[in-house]
Amino acid sequence: MKNNVTRDKLIDSGAQLISQQGYNATGINAVLKSCGVPKGSFYHYFSSKEDFGLAVIEHFAATYDETLVAILEDNGTPPLERLKRYFATGREYMQACDHTTGCLIGNLGQELSGQSDTFRDALNLVFQRWEQRFVSCLQDAKARGDIATCIAPEALAGFILTGWEGAILRAKTLKSVAPMEQFEMILFQQVLVRPSP
């Protein structure tokens, strides 16, 4: 039990540091120091920095997946309202972190996809899981007649994820949630529209 607590503490501290400064700029010693774990302990829990990075990705993805389920699979709320709630939560987080961290998975995708097939594959699997959450929500919207049926939910889900991740990146560079708001406005006014009578 104690081992798991220390390992989780390393992962949490690592995720926070990596969110702020990137994977390559985050040293193992900085992670150990930030959570008060002795220097010799790291390799007791992780075989390498890459192994640690993969654990951070999986931990973040699993935690974030709980958020996605709570928002996007809330059957007591209409599907498009669920999506709006998801976007509102993202904007609130971006403002709370003063536009500095953005999406850990998106950040790592930009930083590491060209450097490591292992990281690229792990990050791609996370994005695919997120896309499936969007697909389910969009299928619900389609079944209710809330959106036109001419575009497959899978294609819409990919578009939403890609566009939203880009809006998050742009929000970081502008220090403003305006790109996120603009993406959402166009999505709901031009893309996710009711079918013509």
N, C-alpha and C positions, 0 to 999 in steps of 0.2 A: 504493500500500500504506500509506504513512504517513498519507494522508488518511483511509483507512478506520479505522486505529488510533485517530486523534484523534476521529473521529466516534463510534466505539464507546465510547471513554472518556467522551465527553459523555453518551451515552445511558445508560451504566452509572451514572454519577454522578447524572444526572437521575432515574433510576428509584429510586435509594436516597433521594434528597431528597424526591421526590414521595411515596414510601411513608411517609416520616416525617411530612411536613407538608402534603401535598396539592398538587394541581397549581396552584391559584390562588395559594397562598402561596409557591410556589417561583419565585424570580426567576432570570432568565437569568444575571445576574452571580454569583449564589450557585453555580450549576452550573459556570460557568467557573472560579470561584475554587477550588471543591472538587477540580477535576482539573487545575489549573495550566495552563489554556489561555488564551492572550491574549484580551482583551475583544473585539477586532475580528474574531475568528475565527468566532464563532457563525454569522453569516449566510453564511459561506462554505459551511457544511454544512447549514443549515436555512433555509428561506425565511421562517419565522415561528415563534413559540412554539407555535402549533397544530401546525405541521408537525413540530416537535420532539416534542411530546406524542404525536402519532400514531406516530412512530418508537419512542418509549419503549414504547408499548402493543404494537406489533408485535414488538419485540425481546423483551419480557417473555413475550408469548404464545408465541413460537417456542421460547424456552428452556424454558418450562414444559411445552409440548407434548412435548418430549423426555422429560421426567419422566413425563408421563402415559403415553406409549407404553411406556416401560421398566416401569412398574408395571402398567398395565391391560391391556397386550397380551402379558404374559409367559405364553406358552402352557404353560410348565412348572409353573405354579401354578394351582390351581382358581380359577375366576372370583370367587367370594365372598371367597376369601382375598386376591385381588388388591385388591378393594375395601377390605378391612380394612387392608391394607398402605398403601393410599392415605390412608385416614383417619389411621392412625398417623403417617405422614410429616407430615401437616398439623398434628397435635397437637404433634409434636416441634418443628416450625418455630415454632409459636405460642409454645411455652415458651422456645425459644432466643432469640426477639426480645422476650421479656418482655411478650407480648400487645400490642405497640405497633403493628406494621405490618399484620398481617393479610394479606389478598389485595389486591395492587395493582389488579387489574382490578375487583374488587368495590368497592374504595374509590373508584376513578375513576368507576365506574358511579353511585354515590351522589352524588358531587360534580358530575359534568359532564353527566349524561344530560338534565337539564332546561335546560342552558345551550347545548348545541351538538348539532345533528343529526349533524354530522360525527363527533364523538366518540361519540355514542350508537350510530350505525351501526357504527363500528369495534369498540366494546366488545361489541355484540350479536353480531357475527361471531365474536369470540373465544369468547364463551359457547356459541355454537352448535357450534363446533369441539370444545369440551370435552364438550358433551353427546353428541356423536357417539362420543367415546371411551367414555363410560359405556354408550351403546347397545350397542356391540360387545361389551363385557364382559358386559352383562346378557343379550344374545342367547346368548352362550356358556353362561351359567348356566342359561338356559331350556332350551337344547339338551341339557344334562346332566341335566335334571330337578331342579335344585337350587332352583328357585323356581317358584311357581305361574304359570300362563300366562294368568290372567284379566286382567292389566294389561299393556298393550303396553310393550315395553322403552323406546320413545321417551318415553312418559308417566312411567315410572319414572325415566329419566335426568333429565328436567326436574325432577321432584320432588327427586331427590338433589342436583342442582346448586343449586337454590333453597334447599333446607333447609340444606345445608352452608355456603353463603355466609352465610345468616342466623345459623347457629351460630358462624361465625367473627366476625361483627360483634358478637354477644352476648358472645363470649369476650373481645373487646377491651374492652367496656364493664365486664365483671365482673373483668377481669384474672385469668381462670381458664379452663382448658380444659373445665370441667364442662359447658357447653352443647354442646360438640362431642362429648363422651362420651355425653351424654344423647341427642343426635340419632342417633348410631351405634347405641346400645343399642336404641332404639325401631325404627330401620330394620331391624336384623337379627332382632329378636324379634317384630316385629309386621307388617312389610311384606315383607321378602325371606325368606319362609318356604317350606318345601317344600310341594308340593301334598298335600292330604289323600288317603289311600289310597282 
